[in-house]
Amino acid sequence: MPKWSTRPVLATALAAIVCIAPGCATDLGRGLSDAHDPVVAAPVTAPPRSSTSNVSFAPPAVSPVGSWVFLPVTPSLSIERLTGTIEPDGTFDMAFPTVDGLGVAAGVGSQLRQPVEHARALFAADLFEDESSDIEPSHLFGRGVVSLLDTRVVSVEYDLTVEWGGAASGDQWVAAVVVDLADGSLLGPLDVFYDDSPWLETLARVANADLTERFGKDVVWTEGLAVEASNFENLALSADGVVLLFDRYQVGPGVLGAPRVTVPWLEIGKFVDPNGPVGHLVGG
């Protein structure tokens, strides 16, 4: 097995990991704009937190490794909602997780909320720019699902949909965030993998093989799986491996939706920094 450099890697989280990636326009040409700030201040309601037991928790890490700090216990998980209306013809209803517990940094909650806030802002911008009248209401809905929660990190996958009023089909957007529970910072691929290892090539190879087996060689669009960081921006983590989320129309026709691929730690673990934030998931 080759030995990869163990020099420290700067925390250079990919910006797109915290942004909702735009899907293709619908038949009426409506899609998310590139706005980053809310255009319309829509009313928001946040019902009381409710607990959930649907998430599979990773085995808790019990001791610190390298410079990374582990919490004394796994945080508790609850679900909040972002709901409201955008005049004159828009509604939104999105669920997102939040975590709480001893040692959880104050900024973690805002990092988990940011993707749905961003989606609402883009939705509002598109509604604001649409000058058509007498159309049916448009709806933005979806949720964020926890793929990993232990004493070190929380990883969340977001799957959001817009049903545009009067359109034959809607838009779908996916995103992922991985957050350091101890300091609230976002973690990117270069926080997880050795920077001089072929981690990107491995993700591309495994994803290509997985999608080809599931959908067929003639269906998969290999351009969306080229060995480029931009093709693998929506990256989450789980106890089983690295989770890749692909935008609708990125790797195949719209009928595929937004495919999800898990690259097992058995395939990618050799390139993970054992002293990094998820080293405990691949350690002996």
Secondary structure, DSSP 8 states (H G I E B T S, - for coil): --------------GGGGS-------TT-----S--S-SS----B----EE---S-------S-BTTB---SS--EEEEEEEEEEETTTEEEEEEEEEEE-TT--TTHHHHHHHHHHHHHHHHHHHHHH----S---EEEEEEEEEEEESSSEEEEEEEEEEE-TT-SS-EEEEEEEEEETTT--B--HHHHB-TTSSHHHHHHHHHHHHHHHHH-TTT--GGGGSS-GGGG-SEEE-SSEEEEE--TTTSS-GGG-S-EEEEEHHHHGGGB-TTSTTHHHH--
